Amino acid sequence: MSAHDDYGQQPTPQQQYGQQQYGQQQYGQQQGYPYGGQPPATQGQYGPAPYGHSPYGNAPYGNSPYGYAQPKPGNGLGTAGFVLGLLGLILCWVPVVGIVLGVLGIILGGAGMAAGKRNGSGTGLAIAGLVLGIVSLIPAIIVLVAVVNS
């Protein structure tokens, strides 16, 4: 049983490690062109290589002739309004602190919305700060009234 398996059949070349049948192509390899299977860009009878191609290969991250997209400007007032509105909601059980943080969240959230519309930055956090500031005022006022009347 030197070249046979348990059932009396000879193993196929696919069953033997490292051997491949002639004429079969392995996955991912294309015949004739190494490293990705694309022919190199050359200057043939039709002129130079197409725009954006380099004889040294393409750049790894983008090959845009327009450069990279610029990020939107930040909205610091909207972010501050969101943080203060959230803190006002968390600390609404502290009588004066919840009201002060809620009012500041409303003010900075509104200013962040105006600044976002003016300079084209995002207004999502500013809206969230405005809503959180309004929502935090309701329980903060209820807690303040309960403390004063007790």
C-alpha atoms as a printed R data frame, in Angstrom:
    type eleno elety resid chain resno       x      y       z
1   ATOM     1    CA   MET     A     1   0.000  0.000   0.000
2   ATOM     2    CA   SER     A     2   2.698  2.451  -0.821
3   ATOM     3    CA   ALA     A     3   0.922  4.643  -3.396
4   ATOM     4    CA   HIS     A     4  -2.666  3.622  -2.643
5   ATOM     5    CA   ASP     A     5  -5.072  4.863  -0.004
6   ATOM     6    CA   ASP     A     6  -7.457  2.709   2.088
7   ATOM     7    CA   TYR     A     7  -9.919  2.079  -0.766
8   ATOM     8    CA   GLY     A     8  -7.436  0.864  -3.348
9   ATOM     9    CA   GLN     A     9  -7.470  4.048  -5.436
10  ATOM    10    CA   GLN     A    10  -4.440  6.023  -6.383
11  ATOM    11    CA   PRO     A    11  -4.383  9.597  -5.019
12  ATOM    12    CA   THR     A    12  -4.981 12.347  -7.542
13  ATOM    13    CA   PRO     A    13  -2.454 15.158  -7.979
14  ATOM    14    CA   GLN     A    14  -4.783 17.540  -6.073
15  ATOM    15    CA   GLN     A    15  -4.547 15.271  -3.039
16  ATOM    16    CA   GLN     A    16  -0.760 15.422  -2.947
17  ATOM    17    CA   TYR     A    17   0.614 18.526  -1.321
18  ATOM    18    CA   GLY     A    18   2.478 20.976  -3.545
19  ATOM    19    CA   GLN     A    19   1.808 19.259  -6.857
20  ATOM    20    CA   GLN     A    20  -0.313 20.705  -9.604
21  ATOM    21    CA   GLN     A    21  -1.579 19.254 -12.863
22  ATOM    22    CA   TYR     A    22  -0.148 20.689 -16.023
23  ATOM    23    CA   GLY     A    23  -2.450 23.089 -17.828
24  ATOM    24    CA   GLN     A    24  -4.353 24.135 -14.720
25  ATOM    25    CA   GLN     A    25  -4.046 27.672 -13.491
26  ATOM    26    CA   GLN     A    26  -4.006 28.440  -9.767
27  ATOM    27    CA   TYR     A    27  -6.501 30.894  -8.331
28  ATOM    28    CA   GLY     A    28  -5.411 34.527  -8.552
29  ATOM    29    CA   GLN     A    29  -2.711 34.020 -11.144
30  ATOM    30    CA   GLN     A    30  -3.106 35.151 -14.704
31  ATOM    31    CA   GLN     A    31  -0.938 33.841 -17.410
32  ATOM    32    CA   GLY     A    32   1.811 36.096 -18.723
33  ATOM    33    CA   TYR     A    33   1.637 39.060 -16.315
34  ATOM    34    CA   PRO     A    34   2.948 38.854 -12.750
35  ATOM    35    CA   TYR     A    35   1.780 41.003  -9.824
36  ATOM    36    CA   GLY     A    36  -1.904 41.503 -10.439
37  ATOM    37    CA   GLY     A    37  -2.150 40.267 -13.992
38  ATOM    38    CA   GLN     A    38  -2.296 43.609 -15.785
39  ATOM    39    CA   PRO     A    39   0.036 44.509 -18.600
40  ATOM    40    CA   PRO     A    40   2.390 47.394 -17.857
41  ATOM    41    CA   ALA     A    41   1.452 50.823 -19.237
42  ATOM    42    CA   THR     A    42   3.690 51.519 -22.174
43  ATOM    43    CA   GLN     A    43   4.012 54.150 -24.822
44  ATOM    44    CA   GLY     A    44   2.885 52.335 -27.925
45  ATOM    45    CA   GLN     A    45   1.666 53.416 -31.300
46  ATOM    46    CA   TYR     A    46  -1.177 55.425 -29.721
47  ATOM    47    CA   GLY     A    47   0.974 57.858 -27.735
48  ATOM    48    CA   PRO     A    48   1.888 58.007 -24.054
49  ATOM    49    CA   ALA     A    49   0.260 56.009 -21.282
50  ATOM    50    CA   PRO     A    50  -3.213 57.150 -20.180
51  ATOM    51    CA   TYR     A    51  -3.515 60.010 -17.708
52  ATOM    52    CA   GLY     A    52  -2.969 58.963 -14.129
53  ATOM    53    CA   HIS     A    53  -0.722 56.002 -14.873
54  ATOM    54    CA   SER     A    54   2.872 55.983 -13.853
55  ATOM    55    CA   PRO     A    55   5.649 53.685 -15.043
56  ATOM    56    CA   TYR     A    56   6.228 52.955 -11.340
57  ATOM    57    CA   GLY     A    57   2.652 51.790 -10.644
58  ATOM    58    CA   ASN     A    58  -0.320 53.482  -9.088
59  ATOM    59    CA   ALA     A    59  -0.261 55.260  -5.754
60  ATOM    60    CA   PRO     A    60  -1.594 53.045  -2.930
61  ATOM    61    CA   TYR     A    61  -4.314 55.445  -1.725
62  ATOM    62    CA   GLY     A    62  -6.145 57.260  -4.455
63  ATOM    63    CA   ASN     A    63  -4.842 58.599  -7.675
64  ATOM    64    CA   SER     A    64  -7.143 61.564  -8.038
65  ATOM    65    CA   PRO     A    65  -5.996 64.526 -10.105
66  ATOM    66    CA   TYR     A    66  -8.038 66.805  -7.817
67  ATOM    67    CA   GLY     A    67  -6.347 65.926  -4.519
68  ATOM    68    CA   TYR     A    68  -8.039 64.803  -1.343
69  ATOM    69    CA   ALA     A    69 -11.426 65.997  -0.139
70  ATOM    70    CA   GLN     A    70 -11.220 68.698   2.490
71  ATOM    71    CA   PRO     A    71 -12.992 67.904   5.777
72  ATOM    72    CA   LYS     A    72 -15.905 70.065   6.865
73  ATOM    73    CA   PRO     A    73 -15.088 72.722   9.436
74  ATOM    74    CA   GLY     A    74 -15.943 71.774  12.994
75  ATOM    75    CA   ASN     A    75 -18.797 73.235  14.990
76  ATOM    76    CA   GLY     A    76 -17.414 73.882  18.452
77  ATOM    77    CA   LEU     A    77 -20.503 75.717  19.673
78  ATOM    78    CA   GLY     A    78 -22.741 72.815  18.670
79  ATOM    79    CA   THR     A    79 -20.458 70.320  20.386
80  ATOM    80    CA   ALA     A    80 -20.354 72.452  23.547
81  ATOM    81    CA   GLY     A    81 -24.157 72.770  23.489
82  ATOM    82    CA   PHE     A    82 -24.485 68.993  23.192
83  ATOM    83    CA   VAL     A    83 -22.095 68.348  26.084
84  ATOM    84    CA   LEU     A    84 -23.749 70.899  28.364
85  ATOM    85    CA   GLY     A    85 -27.259 69.699  27.463
86  ATOM    86    CA   LEU     A    86 -26.244 66.114  28.214
87  ATOM    87    CA   LEU     A    87 -24.630 67.103  31.508
88  ATOM    88    CA   GLY     A    88 -27.763 69.092  32.364
89  ATOM    89    CA   LEU     A    89 -29.884 66.005  31.760
90  ATOM    90    CA   ILE     A    90 -27.570 63.827  33.861
91  ATOM    91    CA   LEU     A    91 -27.315 66.376  36.695
92  ATOM    92    CA   CYS     A    92 -30.944 67.560  36.632
93  ATOM    93    CA   TRP     A    93 -31.451 66.208  40.164
94  ATOM    94    CA   VAL     A    94 -29.013 68.844  41.519
95  ATOM    95    CA   PRO     A    95 -31.321 71.864  41.968
96  ATOM    96    CA   VAL     A    96 -29.373 74.801  40.510
97  ATOM    97    CA   VAL     A    97 -26.718 72.968  38.476
98  ATOM    98    CA   GLY     A    98 -29.273 71.197  36.242
99  ATOM    99    CA   ILE     A    99 -31.011 74.472  35.360
100 ATOM   100    CA   VAL     A   100 -27.762 76.321  34.614
101 ATOM   101    CA   LEU     A   101 -26.420 73.504  32.422
102 ATOM   102    CA   GLY     A   102 -29.767 73.140  30.620
103 ATOM   103    CA   VAL     A   103 -29.952 76.871  29.845
104 ATOM   104    CA   LEU     A   104 -26.335 76.904  28.640
105 ATOM   105    CA   GLY     A   105 -27.049 73.845  26.466
106 ATOM   106    CA   ILE     A   106 -30.014 75.667  24.883
107 ATOM   107    CA   ILE     A   107 -28.011 78.846  24.271
108 ATOM   108    CA   LEU     A   108 -24.941 77.116  22.830
109 ATOM   109    CA   GLY     A   109 -27.076 74.673  20.831
110 ATOM   110    CA   GLY     A   110 -28.926 77.569  19.177
111 ATOM   111    CA   ALA     A   111 -25.677 79.431  18.516
112 ATOM   112    CA   GLY     A   112 -24.164 76.242  17.081
113 ATOM   113    CA   MET     A   113 -27.104 75.810  14.713
114 ATOM   114    CA   ALA     A   114 -26.700 79.361  13.455
115 ATOM   115    CA   ALA     A   115 -22.937 78.959  13.059
116 ATOM   116    CA   GLY     A   116 -23.379 75.641  11.279
117 ATOM   117    CA   LYS     A   117 -25.777 77.118   8.737
118 ATOM   118    CA   ARG     A   118 -23.512 80.119   8.243
119 ATOM   119    CA   ASN     A   119 -20.213 78.312   7.581
120 ATOM   120    CA   GLY     A   120 -21.471 74.970   6.234
121 ATOM   121    CA   SER     A   121 -20.476 72.759   9.146
122 ATOM   122    CA   GLY     A   122 -22.658 70.074  10.668
123 ATOM   123    CA   THR     A   123 -25.599 71.021  12.861
124 ATOM   124    CA   GLY     A   124 -26.488 67.586  14.260
125 ATOM   125    CA   LEU     A   125 -24.786 68.016  17.623
126 ATOM   126    CA   ALA     A   126 -26.165 71.541  17.932
127 ATOM   127    CA   ILE     A   127 -29.731 70.274  17.455
128 ATOM   128    CA   ALA     A   128 -29.090 67.472  19.938
129 ATOM   129    CA   GLY     A   129 -27.716 70.003  22.446
130 ATOM   130    CA   LEU     A   130 -30.777 72.209  22.024
131 ATOM   131    CA   VAL     A   131 -33.155 69.276  22.552
132 ATOM   132    CA   LEU     A   132 -31.195 67.902  25.513
133 ATOM   133    CA   GLY     A   133 -31.098 71.371  27.099
134 ATOM   134    CA   ILE     A   134 -34.876 71.715  26.803
135 ATOM   135    CA   VAL     A   135 -35.486 68.183  28.085
136 ATOM   136    CA   SER     A   136 -33.107 68.692  31.018
137 ATOM   137    CA   LEU     A   137 -34.891 71.864  32.127
138 ATOM   138    CA   ILE     A   138 -38.193 70.096  32.805
139 ATOM   139    CA   PRO     A   139 -36.993 67.719  35.562
140 ATOM   140    CA   ALA     A   140 -34.534 70.325  36.893
141 ATOM   141    CA   ILE     A   141 -37.402 72.797  37.449
142 ATOM   142    CA   ILE     A   142 -39.525 70.058  39.053
143 ATOM   143    CA   VAL     A   143 -36.653 69.164  41.407
144 ATOM   144    CA   LEU     A   144 -36.077 72.853  42.248
145 ATOM   145    CA   VAL     A   145 -39.752 73.372  43.067
146 ATOM   146    CA   ALA     A   146 -39.772 70.224  45.208
147 ATOM   147    CA   VAL     A   147 -36.696 71.374  47.145
148 ATOM   148    CA   VAL     A   148 -38.038 74.907  47.710
149 ATOM   149    CA   ASN     A   149 -41.458 73.667  48.910
150 ATOM   150    CA   SER     A   150 -40.061 71.100  51.318
